Amino acid sequence: MDHRNMDDFATRVTFARAWNTHAPEGERICNDSLALAFLSPEHQAAATTSQGRQTLEASWNDLERSLIAYVAVRTRVMDMFFAQALGAGMEQIVILGAGFDSRGYRLVSGTDRITVFEVDQPHMQENKKAALSQALGELPEHVRYVPVDFAAHDLGRELAKAGYSSTAATACILEGVSFFLAPDLADRVFGFLARAGGAGSMAAFDYVSSRILDKTSQEPFADLFIQYLAAMGEPYRFGLAPESLATFAGEQGLTLSANRSALQWRDHYSEYGGARLNPPGFFHIAQTLRT
Ligand SMILES: C[S@@+](CC[C@H](N)C(=O)[O-])C[C@H]1O[C@@H](n2cnc3c(N)ncnc32)[C@H](O)[C@@H]1O
């Protein structure tokens, strides 16, 4: 996996969040007030000025429009899971492959007693901290940065060094990451997700249907999307069969509490601006609970 590609993807999804945050009412489904802080002045103008938006939108093909819509929908869904974790009194939130995820800064209030662990490659965290220091003045104490390469480090050990408790009620988020992992790495990361924290813990993640990988998906854009990623030098490597997830979760002692395609989530939020978005149906967002 090329780090420059991954950095580029992290910036692209942040741009998609900024784009939807500044979309007109009726199309706006997410609200990431910090997304602009991670973008260049050119990208900021492209997302916020009417001239920038018109020019860019006119240049997009349907697949690109659909991917932007997907990031907006998943931001809304993951924000909801994050807020649920806070409401449920979780003690820790672990964000794996955090990129420019801003939930630890915009959704946590002074009264929440929570530690947010952000896990990502060291250089990504340095870029993020520099941008946040400029935007916020200082970095909040409840966020801890855990530099980890999933392929090279023991995730549990590095988290423990940063103060993570393996028995506290924990919410884990894996967003925009699973599809890029080689299958053996995905096994390790999902293995951590399944066992993270103590009773009452929760995990939320998105994934692609394995049918787009074996080319049996009938979803619009499926083949085009695989070609698009391969051309960018970052082919998708890992998917799950949506219909097998409940059984798989049960085998790990987990309850599958949500498992919907991006289109179903879009419909779930249709009254909040989702109706005009058209994300690819092969993306899914799921949540598991441990009782
Ligand atoms: C597409 S970005 C998504 C970022 C963020 N979760 C979001 O949705 O905005 C993928 C992130 O996963 C991180 N990542 C990918 N492979 C990784 C690895 N082997 N170890 C640690 N982080 C990794 C990248 O650095 C990047 O920040």
The ligand as an SDF file (V2000), in Angstrom:
LIG
                    3D

 27 29  0  0  0  0  0  0  0  0999 V2000
   -9.4900    6.6000    3.2160 C   0  0  0  0  0  0  0  0  0  0  0  0
   -8.7030    7.0870    4.6950 S   0  0  0  0  0  0  0  0  0  0  0  0
  -10.1000    7.1890    5.8130 C   0  0  0  0  0  0  0  0  0  0  0  0
   -9.8100    8.0900    6.9690 C   0  0  0  0  0  0  0  0  0  0  0  0
  -10.9690    8.3170    7.9440 C   0  0  0  0  0  0  0  0  0  0  0  0
  -11.3330    7.1090    8.6570 N   0  0  0  0  0  0  0  0  0  0  0  0
  -12.1540    8.9000    7.2410 C   0  0  0  0  0  0  0  0  0  0  0  0
  -13.1350    8.1910    7.0000 O   0  0  0  0  0  0  0  0  0  0  0  0
  -12.0890   10.0890    6.9170 O   0  0  0  0  0  0  0  0  0  0  0  0
   -7.9030    5.5920    5.2570 C   0  0  0  0  0  0  0  0  0  0  0  0
   -7.0720    5.8230    6.4950 C   0  0  0  0  0  0  0  0  0  0  0  0
   -6.5750    4.5570    6.9590 O   0  0  0  0  0  0  0  0  0  0  0  0
   -5.2140    4.7060    7.3130 C   0  0  0  0  0  0  0  0  0  0  0  0
   -4.5260    3.4260    7.1000 N   0  0  0  0  0  0  0  0  0  0  0  0
   -4.5180    2.6930    5.9820 C   0  0  0  0  0  0  0  0  0  0  0  0
   -3.7330    1.6020    6.1200 N   0  0  0  0  0  0  0  0  0  0  0  0
   -3.2240    1.6730    7.3780 C   0  0  0  0  0  0  0  0  0  0  0  0
   -2.3270    0.8620    8.1180 C   0  0  0  0  0  0  0  0  0  0  0  0
   -1.7790   -0.2260    7.5670 N   0  0  0  0  0  0  0  0  0  0  0  0
   -2.0330    1.2190    9.3850 N   0  0  0  0  0  0  0  0  0  0  0  0
   -2.5740    2.3370    9.9310 C   0  0  0  0  0  0  0  0  0  0  0  0
   -3.4320    3.1540    9.2730 N   0  0  0  0  0  0  0  0  0  0  0  0
   -3.7420    2.8350    8.0040 C   0  0  0  0  0  0  0  0  0  0  0  0
   -4.6840    5.7660    6.3520 C   0  0  0  0  0  0  0  0  0  0  0  0
   -3.4850    6.3720    6.8010 O   0  0  0  0  0  0  0  0  0  0  0  0
   -5.8670    6.7200    6.2660 C   0  0  0  0  0  0  0  0  0  0  0  0
   -5.8190    7.7270    7.2340 O   0  0  0  0  0  0  0  0  0  0  0  0
  1  2  1  0
  2  3  1  0
  2 10  1  0
  3  4  1  0
  4  5  1  0
  5  6  1  0
  5  7  1  0
  7  8  2  0
  7  9  1  0
 10 11  1  0
 11 12  1  0
 11 26  1  0
 12 13  1  0
 13 14  1  0
 13 24  1  0
 14 15  1  0
 14 23  1  0
 15 16  2  0
 16 17  1  0
 17 18  1  0
 17 23  2  0
 18 19  1  0
 18 20  2  0
 20 21  1  0
 21 22  2  0
 22 23  1  0
 24 25  1  0
 24 26  1  0
 26 27  1  0
M  CHG  2   2   1   9  -1
M  END
$$$$
